[in-house]
Each structure stands twice: as C-alpha cells, then as structure tokens.
C-alpha cells in the first residue's frame, strides 16, 4: 500500500497566565515544543502509530489529546476518513509549559493541512481546547491560542470564544526555569479557591489592563509594574519548592517580572534584553543548586510565530507501534 507523506508540524511551548491573566493571557516561546505528524490512512478512524519522546503517554486515540483533537475536527466536518497520527514530544509533560497544548495545537494544524485547510488557524483554537479539556478537565485556551497564533494572545471571552492575538508589540525575552518535578494542571486547579475578594480582584484587573497597555505602549516600566498575581500565585506557589527565592533572584538580576508559568512548576521571568534574560537564568538556576532538584532552563525571545510546518525534520518516522 502506498502511504501519502506525513504532514509534519511543530507547535511551541507557551507561558500561560503571565501573572495577572489567569486563563486569559499567554505567549509563545521559540522552543521547546512538540511535533505531530499526520496523514490519511486506509484504516478507518484515527490510529496513533507512535508516541515518542515521553514516558507513560498512551497511543489510545480516545485517551491521547492528539486523538481527541483530531476526532473533534472530523466530527465538525462530518468526515469518517482514516487518519494516522504520530506524536514526537520535544518537551516535558506536566511542566507548566503547555505540553498538552503544544501537542493539541500541532495536531489541529496538521490535521487541517491533511484535510486541505477547511479552517483558519484562529478557528483551530476551539479544537485544540478539546485537548486541554481531556488533559486537565478544563478547556482553557491560554496555552493553545498562543501556541497556534504566536506572540501574546488574549482570550477576552470564553462564551462566546473571543481570541485576540496581540502579536509581539514590544521586544521581550523570556527565561524559563523548570524544576523537574511533575505538577498536574488538574491538581493545581483543584486547590484554587472559587471566590475572589473584591480588593484582590481590583488589583488583578488593574494589573492586567496595565500589562496590556504596557505591551501596546512599549512601556517596559509599566509592564514590570503590572506583572503581579496576588490571587493564584500565593495558593499555587506552595507546590513549587523555592519559588519565592527563585522569584527574588530573577528580579534582583534585572528581570521586569517573574511568576509561575501556567500551573507550574516552571517559573518564568520576562526581561527587556537577552542579556538580562541570561542573567536571570543564571540567578534562578543558582537557587536550586544543592537542593536535590534537577532543573532545565530556556531563554527565548517571545516570537511572532507559533505553530508551523516542519520543512526538514531532524526526526525519522517511527514505523512500529510503541505502546
Ligand atoms: N490557565 C491554566 C491554569 C494554564 O493556570 O490552570 C494551565 O497551563
């Protein structure tokens, strides 16, 4: 049987929440990220023939987010064709860097290509959100939207969905420190109080509006003054060893602001220059030295582009079923 070539797609990691924008703001990183490969198949339904680069992820298409996203797209188009998918993870699971979102975004884009692009990239957000629902029980868009659209993306509303790509109005560099402990988004959501005191709400929406204005006015000082979260960070940071110390180190090294990346455990800092982002990386890494917790770190410009086709893949197709 002659198989068509795989469409190969890379979708980047993302930082969601960005301190004051819980569930409504996120931005893309250049790397790391995931690849999803897709092609039509003569086998009816969705088949996942490889899950590479991560332990413990299932190849069952009803259980893996890539199968769930693809299925939703076929259902929306009322199609009953066969699809073969492969997931090549290039980033850690449960890291707070939008791992399930990168897989979901890459799937939505790859399947859209295979089907002849019936949807715009912005239309794909709603399908990729189904991967988030599967992974964490909550269909938030603040990781999948920037992974698909690049730059900063605001989710102004969920009902109806109103996704506002802001691009990258001002040069920013992100440092991410990933302490290698796994923290599930479902757990980090389950510990949150459901009510917000009015006083804290006022601070939070002041900061979110300030961050938006700072980005658009290219005002780094305003961005820095706005990167605060007094609602969720105090509740969640107890799950991240040495969070306070890392944050203090990043700010002392000159970062504009620092907070939990998504639901953690990764910690991000934003800086105005690459040099400051590198200095923040060094300072943040130093805090964990001797703690017994291994870390990984990344410095990335906030890029204007998110998901993209992979032209010359470094990876070879996996020809056997892994799981
Ligand atoms: N906004 C989501 C949360 C992002 O914080 O739970 C999860 O990565």
Boltz pocket constraint, residues with backbone or C-beta under 6 A from the ligand:
constraints:
  - pocket:
      binder: B
      contacts: [[A, 16], [A, 17], [A, 21], [A, 22], [A, 23], [A, 24], [A, 96], [A, 98], [A, 140], [A, 142], [A, 143], [A, 185], [A, 188], [A, 189], [A, 261], [A, 262], [A, 263]]
      max_distance: 6.0
